[in-house]
Amino acid sequence: DELTKVELHDSALEEYRLAHEEKEICQLKERGNFPQIPIVLITHGSEFEIKEIMEFGQTTKEFAEKVEELWQSLMQEYLTFSEKSILLRADNSGHYIHLSDFEVIMKALQVGESWT
């Protein structure tokens, strides 16, 4: 099963690392003329993701919690880019929200559509 491959979760951990590396995110910090467009962010459930990071990343709970805390702080930062932003949480999902929480995806589409 694709979702249980260690390589997949290694990639996710690398994604988290890059998301907080200064040279990778410096442009994101300069909001300047960022357009006031609707931003609908969908994030995984923290409890669910911590378990996934521990299991598939073969790491400690403490490390998994730190990774998740960094990820969620980044999501909160993205919300500041536009006054038309909202965060939806898929509590029973990890990285593949579109496969495991279709209702949240539909809600995101509805919210986005209501802003246009």
Buried (B, 14 or more C-beta within 10 A) or exposed (E): EEEEEEEBBEEBBEEBEEBEEEEEEEEEEEEEEEEEEBBBBBBBBBEBBBBBBBEBBEBEEEBBBBBBEBBBEBBEEBEEBBEBBBBBBBEEBBBEBEEBBEEBBEBBEEBBEEEE
